[in-house]
Amino acid sequence: MSRRFLVAVVVLLVAAAVVVLLPFQLDGYHEGLAAKVAIFFIAVLGLNILTGYTGQISIGHGAFMAIGGYTTAVMSHYHHTNLLLTLPLAFVIAFGFGVIVGIPALRFSGVYLALATFALAVSVPQFALKFSKFFGGSNGIQTSTTPTHLWLYVVSWASAGILFLVAWLVLRGRTGRAFRSIRDSEIAAAASGVTLPIYKTLAFGISAAFAGVAGSLFVLATNGFAQPNEFGVFLSLELLVGAAVAGLGSLWGVLIGAIFIALLPTVSADVPLIGSAHGQDVVFGLIVIGVMLVLPTGFAGLLHRLQALPGVRTAEKEG
Amino acid sequence: MGMKVRMLAAFAGVLVVAAVATTAAFGAHRADPGVTSTSITIGGTFPLTGPASLYKTIPAAEKAYFDYVNDHGGVNGRKINFDILDDAYNPAQTVPLTQQLVEQTKVFAVFGSLGTAPNLSTWGYLNQNKVPQVLIATGDSYWGFSYKKYPWTIGWQPDYPGEGKIYGKYLASTMPSGKIGVLYQNDAFGKNYYAGLRVGLGAKKGNVVSAQSYDPTQTNVTQQILALKAAGADVLVIFAIPTQAITALVTATKVGWAPSATIVGNVSANRLFLLAAAANGANVNGVISTAYTVSSTDPSQANLPGVKLASSIIGQYAPSLVTSLKQGDGNVIYGLGAAWTFVYALQHAGKNPTRASFMAALKSMHNVVDPFNYTGIKMNTSRTDNFPIEQDILMKWAGGASGDWQTFGKLYDGVR
């Protein structure tokens, strides 16, 4: 077993232990916050698969979160579906939408793809307003039962763990290599026999599915209430920033990125001199600028540099 | 008795005394969260940023009123601490912020939170935790009707369907043969307003010759206005949120339609909106709406105690709002009025208020006169009446692009 693998396993075990023991130390309110970190972890993980590993930019993942979130709300509201069951359902439905979006997106790249996904972010929540009778419109739609803080914490982190494993398995295998080759050079990838349309669409689908599950949990964290304003454009931007802070193309920095976007609003709610109304926005902006200047490869990049320090040098390069 | 038994008896006696004393001590000091002998802490969520941020003057005015009350000794010696949190009208932020208020700040009550969706996202949680959710800033009627399932929740302002009913009564009595055209938002908000109108019209509901709806996502309502005009309507009723209401007024003028009466729902009747419509070419003279608060710009109301009090409180405790007040931003008076009602209920909740005694005081108001409410309005609540204000005065716009609302007629009752 390689030393790197051993280190990874130890880190994972420690992280798992922390996650399991934490709820015994935290009160309900903080459990809710910790669950929020897990939710954004899942979403940023999904986005990273698309943007970091496959090189397809998306400023529209809030739309896939909306799809997952509304799936949970609608199924629970009308059919009293078990909340836990709505998660895999959201995964599948969001995957489907991701593939549907991925197909026309094959024609776009760079700025144009960004704009197309941005259009998605703007338009998808509006469907709830248009078909207000079914989706509740601006008065939202409520699940039939609401979970406790503890339930949310356990399910969010369990989902995060499961999906992390799924991401790891997908990315270390053939699919992951195909994704990376597409990111590095589409022409070279195609020349090497990678069927671009299939893998690009697959990347969109998987990425959307992750965001869908995150969206379901997001709605459950909002007392089971789904409403268009929860999935505004800023959410999609937040996810992209979270992915950038995490470091595109690496799974490890994702936790830092998730902590950043999940906890920043709470931590920066009252900023001296700026005041509570805009403190959050200013701090967010400053940190983004700071990270881009100092750590352009995000936290994962920092981890890389630490690994490259003498004494911690390893023979294998990060894949 | 032996030495041992005596010691045992004495020990038991001491234990009993200690137990009683402790229970008495806890019993005497057991108070609801957020209340101490010198302060009472409340909080609410408001759109200080985001698309609905024009309402941020409401919590600022409420805080000014509480500061004024605190300077005059507070309520039964307790100063009111009011935590204003920004949820940007996003329920995903309203929920954690409200949980923070309840579980971290441990507020006595959630006061004045703004918005239907934000309040719908938290009323289950608040009622489950028996936290008062009071005098919330929204005109939907859920809070008034659902008192059995959500007994800790109560609104303040007259509700939209009740207001629609008043327009119906007004039209039925003053224009019994008028042909009515209704523009309404195609969701619960607009539909409830329209339903209220039909109830108020009663036997005259057949006077509605056309009802056109628009999607909340549509900002262009030209098609609907043309359809109403083509149907021969000579009364235009607009149940829309500000953007579409202003657009409707402008469009009606631009297509050359001059209905004999135009009614605009109160939610879009802030003086600033009518000025904006006029600035864009709408003919706003004669437009009708309702009011339930005093006006800071109507010269005929300048000597009302509420108007003078508003001016003095804002001038002293919220000078940044003075300009808004002078321009007729109704949100400032709204905030003062809601805060006044909160203080009234707190004053009547006993010397050591509990959440239960506070709710009881709020739900047993009998002909209470809030100085910031329009003259003659009396607030009434009971175990079965969860609507504090159910009266409105009609007002008509005069003076064109630099004009103002002028109240007319008698006070209308939307009482159920």
Interface residues (C-beta under 8 A of the other chain):
Chain A: D27 G28 Y29 G32 L33 K36 Q126 L129 K130 S132 G137 S138 N139 G140 Q142 T146 F218 A221 T222 N223 F225 Q227 N229 E230 G232 P265 T266 A269 S276 A277 H278 Q280 D281
Chain B: L48 T49 K56 I84 L85 D86 Y89 N90 P91 A92 Q93 V95 P96 Q99 Q100 E103 Q104 T116 A117 L120 S121 T122 G124 Y125 D140 N186 D187 A188 F189 D215 P216 T217
